[in-house]
Amino acid sequence: MRSSELVQWFRQSTPYVNMHRGKTFVIMLDGDTIASQNFINIISDIRLLHSLGIKLIIVFGARVQINELLQLHNISPQYHKNIRITDLQTLDLVKQAVGKLNYDITSRLSMRLPHSPLLNVVSSNFILAQPIGVDDGVDYLLSGKLRRVEVENIQQQLDRDAIVLIGPIAPSVTGESFNLPFEEIATQIAIKLKVEKLIGFSATQGILDQDGQTVSDLQPQQAAVYLEQCIEQNQYHSSQARFLQAAIDVCRAGVKRSHLLSYEEDGSLLQELFTRDGVGTQLSMDNSEDIRVANVRDIPGLLELIQPLEQQGILVKRSREQLEMDIEKYTIIDRDGVIIACAALNVYADEKMAEMACVAVHPDYRSSSRGDILLEEIQKRAKNLNIEKLFVLTTRTVHWFQERGFKMANVEDLPQEKREHYNYQRRSKILIQDLNAENS
Ligand SMILES: CC(C)(COP(=O)(O)OP(=O)(O)OC[C@H]1O[C@@H](n2cnc3c(N)ncnc32)[C@H](O)[C@@H]1OP(=O)(O)O)[C@@H](O)C(=O)NCCC(=O)NCCS
């Protein structure tokens, strides 16, 4: 990386550093992730997250490692309804595999860099289990389910700056040990601790569509379709399926975002968390707000939103006819049928430039990032049209755009047609953003 690119990247990551500081993330590490070549880099990135003030709970699984041990002892794994049946002999091997991973992860997290303090990694009886019991006449024996999460105990460790490490074995109140699915542990901990994010890894960079491209955003009901596909393809135990099960549940219970990233590609975690577009699949809650292209039926609502701003001189006056003609240029946020925000995109294809115009958020809904959401959507629309530069003309909102990477410019920098119609009396400031710059 050239040093100027590094400097730029460093600067542009600042908002994300501030956004994540003090937040709690649950990181799911399944056996495949831990066995991957890139695991050493994932662990060092986890250390980096901790040093940036993010509170971390790592929940790990050991399926691959357990099955390797079973094979070594000529024991074939027993499942009922996709859940492992754990007899006493199997539990001994589960303890072996989980114990080893616990030590290995702790050691790697303890690797000390110059000028860095030693990380405090804590494993304890943070969860309690109970037996699954008998189902269809099949006894799951020492396979358990979660009985309780010791929320306060975990929170105390996080407040003391420790990384909490939890494996898939938990004690019961009767003094026995039970083997639990790690995705169930991650799910319940994420929900009970009301964490900000759940992060998981799989062999691919998130969920791939039919063309092999990463699906960047999913809502729970769409994720459920992908999970169904995994199950149909007998991939119930894949990293992807286990993450999806957890992510769908936590999302529906109010965890804002879950991310699925590649365990093979170095740096996925950092790219996902510290760049705007990310690299993997993000799962977020169902939203009653819909961001979409406007149509003629939206015109009355649009007028209601922008007319008060036109009267204050903040926006240029537009007639209903003009709106009708240009309606497809408008992107709106529709909240249960009410238009609460809008922005238009006027394209100057020859110059590969476009104007973001008529930007407005209803006063009742300001300062909740809807302006940012609109800007992101307009940037996306512009990039899809091969636009390289996005510009705005504004009289009173200069700083808002500057804070989002727009730079002051002159009339000569505008596309010719716009230059000819520039209203010198209005004296709007011109700001331009280079869409090819990283993170724009
Ligand atoms: C500018 C506008 C679109 C921002 O929408 P929003 O949903 O409130 O935006 P966000 O939540 O993403 O950002 C809010 C931040 O922008 C700041 N902000 C709002 N208006 C601003 C302005 N005119 N200049 C500078 N900063 C402004 C807020 O103080 C807030 O800052 P904070 O996060 O430090 O509290 C909205 O305030 C608006 O509709 N203004 C009137 C119309 C307008 O000015 N349009 C632009 C003309 S081209």
The ligand as a Gaussian input file, in Angstrom:
#p B3LYP/6-31G(d) Opt

LIG

0 1
 C      -29.153000      18.443000       5.989000
 C      -30.141000      17.346000       6.296000
 C      -30.557000      16.686000       4.999000
 C      -29.478000      16.332000       7.219000
 O      -30.388000      15.283000       7.484000
 P      -30.280000      14.402000       8.852000
 O      -31.071000      13.156000       8.655000
 O      -30.569000      15.234000      10.024000
 O      -28.748000      14.043000       8.776000
 P      -27.872000      13.108000       9.638000
 O      -28.665000      12.511000      10.771000
 O      -27.201000      12.176000       8.715000
 O      -26.839000      14.145000      10.205000
 C      -27.188000      14.981000      11.241000
 C      -26.035000      15.890000      11.587000
 O      -25.946000      16.904000      10.595000
 C      -25.949000      18.183000      11.237000
 N      -26.605000      19.170000      10.379000
 C      -27.908000      19.299000      10.102000
 N      -28.092000      20.346000       9.293000
 C      -26.886000      20.891000       9.053000
 C      -26.426000      22.014000       8.313000
 N      -27.250000      22.792000       7.653000
 N      -25.105000      22.239000       8.291000
 C      -24.243000      21.465000       8.972000
 N      -24.609000      20.408000       9.705000
 C      -25.928000      20.121000       9.745000
 C      -26.729000      17.927000      12.518000
 O      -26.419000      18.905000      13.494000
 C      -26.268000      16.569000      12.925000
 O      -25.003000      16.660000      13.543000
 P      -24.605000      15.712000      14.787000
 O      -24.606000      14.313000      14.210000
 O      -23.253000      16.188000      15.170000
 O      -25.674000      15.916000      15.796000
 C      -31.400000      17.871000       7.042000
 O      -30.956000      18.616000       8.161000
 C      -32.302000      18.742000       6.213000
 O      -33.242000      18.244000       5.591000
 N      -32.049000      20.063000       6.186000
 C      -32.855000      20.983000       5.451000
 C      -32.665000      20.825000       3.963000
 C      -31.256000      21.099000       3.513000
 O      -30.507000      21.844000       4.089000
 N      -30.895000      20.439000       2.411000
 C      -29.607000      20.548000       1.783000
 C      -29.745000      21.482000       0.680000
 S      -28.882000      20.898000      -0.717000

